[in-house]
Structures are given as C-alpha cells and as structure tokens.
Amino acid sequence: MRITFFIFSLAFLTICSFSQEKSSETFLADSSLAHASVSLCVADAETGDIILDYNSGISLTPASVMKVITSAAALELLGPGYTFKTTVGYTGSLNKRSGRLRGNIIILGGGDPALGSKYFSDHYQDFLINWVTEIKKLGIKKIKGRVITDDSYYDFLPVPAKWLWEDEGNYYGAGAYGLSVFDNTYEIHFKTFSDSFPPAIKEIIPDECRFELSDFLVASGTTDEGYVFAAPYSTRGWLAGNVPVNQDDFVLRASVTDPPLLLAKIINEKLKASGIKISANPTTIRLEQNYKAEKVVPITETISPPLADIIEVLNHESVNLFAEHLIKELGKKFKNNGSTASGAEVINEFLKSSGIDTNGMFIEDGSGLSPVNAINTRELVRLLVYMKNRGKYFSEYYSSLPDAGKNGTLKNCFKDPLFDSRLKAKSGSMTRVRSFAGYFTTVSGKEMAFSIIINNYSGPSEKITSEIEDNIRDLISNY
C-alpha cells in the first residue's frame, strides 16, 4: 500500500473532535521524506482560523514562494498603477545649424525591470528605434562625446550576496541593475555532436554580449545540465556541464554581465548605422569614475507597463529578475537606498504592520533564489488572509497567481478537473525544496489559504508534487 506523507484525517479535526495535540500523530512520512523538514498550514481565508497545522512555525527555505511576499508588499506599498521611467537625453551644447553635439547622449535608468522584456514585446515594441529616431529629429549629425548609460538609480551590487555561484551566470540568476534591458539575458547557440565531444559555439545573440568564455561543456545524453559561470561586471567566464547530443541549434540562456554597458553599445551602433558620427566609445556611469554630472536635456522617455501587469508575469512565470527589481525599488522609494538590504527592511516593516510575526523570517532577496531565505507557513498563510480581507489590491494580487493546470508554473500540475477554477497558487522549487502557497475553494464552498514547504526530501520532485496534489484534493472534496 502506498504510504502518503501525511494523512488528512488531520484536516477533519473539528468534525471528528480530535485534539490539536494528537493531530501530529497522523502526520506520517514516506521514504522520500524520511529526513525531510515539512511545514504545512491551511486556514479559513475569511476568518483566518487555522484548519490544519503541522510544524507551521518552523523556518524553512521557501524557494520562489518568497515572491508571494515580495509581490504583496510591492502592490500594497507602490500600488498597481505604479510605473518606471527610462529617459533619453543629452548633455552639453547642441549647434542645430551644424548638427554638432559637444556633449554626450545619456540614457537615465529608472529601475524598469521589464525594459525590452520578451514578456512585454507588444508594450515596448521597437523602443530602441524610437530612441534613435527622436535623437535624429534634433538634427544631430556629430557627437563630440559618447553614449553613456546612467545605471546609478540602484546600487552597484546587482546580485544578492547569498546567491549560489552556479546560478549567477544563468538567465534565472540575472542581477537587477538601475538600467536593465532584454531581461538581462543573452543566448549562446551551439551545434552539439556525439557523446563526449565538446559542442561548438555557433553564435551569440546579441553579439555585443560576446566576451571570453572558456568552454568545458560536453555533449552527453538528452538533458540540459549546462551552466554558465560569470559574475556581474566580469569580462570573462566559463561554460561547464553536459548538454544534449546531436543538436543543430542548442541554446543556453545566460545572464548579461553588464546590461547598462550592453545597452550603451547597442545604441552607439544604431546611431552610427543611422549616419551619426561619434568620437568616443560607449560607456556607463559606473565605469566613468571621473564623470561630472551635468544637466540632462530630455529627448524622449519610455514608460513601463503598470506594476500590476509586471507582478502578474512575475508570479505566473516566476521571473526572478522582476522580483529583485521590486525589492530594490521598495528600498529606493521608502529608504532612498536602492539596495536589496534596504528593500528587505521595507518588506519586514510592511509585514509587521500587517500583523505578521517576522521572528524566524529571514529575507535575503526578493525572488527566493537564495538558499538561506527562511520563512514559515503559518505567517505566510496569515499574509494571504490579510491580503484577502484587508489588502487594498487583492484583486490584482489574486489574479497574479497561476491557475491550477492551466498557466504559468502550475501548467503541468494540479491537472485534475477538480482543481479547475478552484485553486490558484505560487509554486517554488530548487534543489531538495518544493513549496506552494495560495488559495483554494472546497466543494462545499469554503475558501482556504494554504502553504506547504518541504526541504531536503529525497527522490524525484514529481513524487512530492503528486503527494501534495492528492492531499489537497482530499481537502477540497471533503472539508
């Protein structure tokens, strides 16, 4: 007989009149959870009364369920209509008769997490072409200066200190800069051969991201276990691991090590291609240590989608970059310090003001990618209850969560028809971590808030997810 890791007679404590103390006896582990830490909490979403509790006070690594907290704080404190602005301008003097600019083209970053993002292509469209067009409208033909991107809106520590080294060079480990672009991601295209042969790099897109990469990749098997190792602002890195054999066009998606410099290079090339002569090479404020701030004459600006739209993508697709931008934006807005640490202070203050006990909650980033984040399911459920009953923007918050079996990170789980239109939740996963948090409605019509976090299980994550589905199905059917 299959042994589930917990028996949901626990869910019927009120009906069966069992004591809370005895309830933990019904919480059993299978072999996958023999050495695991498990925390579970389910509460009535209307009243906040706890229906089901097992180890709900212990602190565990949440993975991407951390985004539930970050997005709640951002929505409540900034508002769903909040936007980010990127400004293009120039410094110095412009002779309109000769078309000579004695100064620089400046691109002022404003913390937009989605500038040029693949998720918002319809919104931004050809924004780079628009920038060049607006610059040319001024009659500029020669620039006695350079293109400079100003990324000083946030600090110059784009990656949280406690992220893993193996994550930082890959697309999901892209850092948050004062001026981010194209999801801070580039592509390395390979042609792979038979077993044990090194793959050959075909192209890098965009080519401006090309830098020194030592290649230690090996073609083996059918799975992608290739990694890019490179730190922010670095000019060299390496590739390691295994990639699938016999692929004509295998793609590794990597994090751009200096997005502001990439954008400066791209704009520089587009201006030159349009016939404008530029005397000096593109650069960034960070690299120009002797740069003296001058008045910037605005030329054009690009406004981001509203925050509600950004958060919907953040939670549906679990975009770490967006979450890291939001935690820095909270620090910038309320502490005048665009750092992860300042943003974490703002989030903690928000949680306390919402009646959440932050003891035992350790916030190291906005996305949950750090393995030393720690939260507990009891307070996470209390936050979900708060958002439903007292949150100003619950509608936007609720809609940002993926639908069971339909979209986002829940597209391939909770596919039983029973979950259809009954469950919305954020999932989280990393090595030996599986977590969920959100809302479900029982067959009898009761609305529940729930969270479960499991650390250090063994075996496949699919088995753990299946067990979670089985037991939530029982709650939905029988409570």
C-alpha angles and dihedrals in degrees: 000000000000111000113215118212092242134017115224098218076099088069092062099055094127094047095045095037094229117159121253089235093058093045094082089063089070093057103097131177127220122211092278090061100039091114099022132113113230128189125181136174131172122179138177101264092215102046102021090231109153112241100176128021132174121160088331093156100056119104115241138169105267102191111198094350082085085078088070088067097041094049092047092053093045094049095046096043102036101028130232093272095055114128140187125228132212115193129202116200145134140244130212127028129323121206102205093191095058096026091232119146114199096196141040140295105239127200110196114205118216100185097268105170094193105045105144091351118165087230092062103035091132091054099048097029109165096348093153092055089049090053092051091046092052091048091051091049087069088064094246112165103157131030116202090198136031147268110274126185115208108212096164094111089097129026121277094251100094097169122058110248095239099055118117118260092231090059102049099074095048129083095255089053096054112141127234115250132183084248113032125171140183092008086297086273135128133181131238111199120204140184108216128200137192127317118312095006118124114245120241122235109236101180145334120228117236094023091211086075092064112122138142110310121172107213118220096152119132127199109235135148125333105291131091110241096148122132136191116216114201134128127224113279091011123137097204139040143145144245122229141167135045131311130186119281127245099017120152092200116015115170131208114193112214136184118257107243095211113017095174091055091045090054092047090053093048094049090045091055093045092051091049091048088054091057101263115135117220122193102202137040122265118262145157136250089249092058095042097071093168094049113131115213113245134183109278117219106211118233103172140336138212121216122206126232113271117282093250090062092047092050092049090058091041093058099033095050097023094234107189093193093060092050092050090051091051095052089051091046090055089053091047095047100044104024100028086236119107096206134119091239093054091047090051089054090053092049092050090050090050091051093050092049088052092056096258119145104230095187106119093019114117117186115192099159143359100249105047094242092125111090090213096064109113132187136153130237095232095062092039089056090047088056091051090051090047092052092051097048106027106015115115093216106034093137092060091041094050094046090053091066117091120253118242112266093351117076148357119011091340093058093103100037138056087035096150108117088237089072093051109121089350104085134049119170148150116240129206133195141168133142107324092348126108123170144164134186131174144079138306136180121221124225088255089057101255115145116221136189115209145175133183127181124184123186130188101008120159129227129030120340089224089069092052092048090050091053091050091050092050094053097043087050088057091051093049092048101043113024 
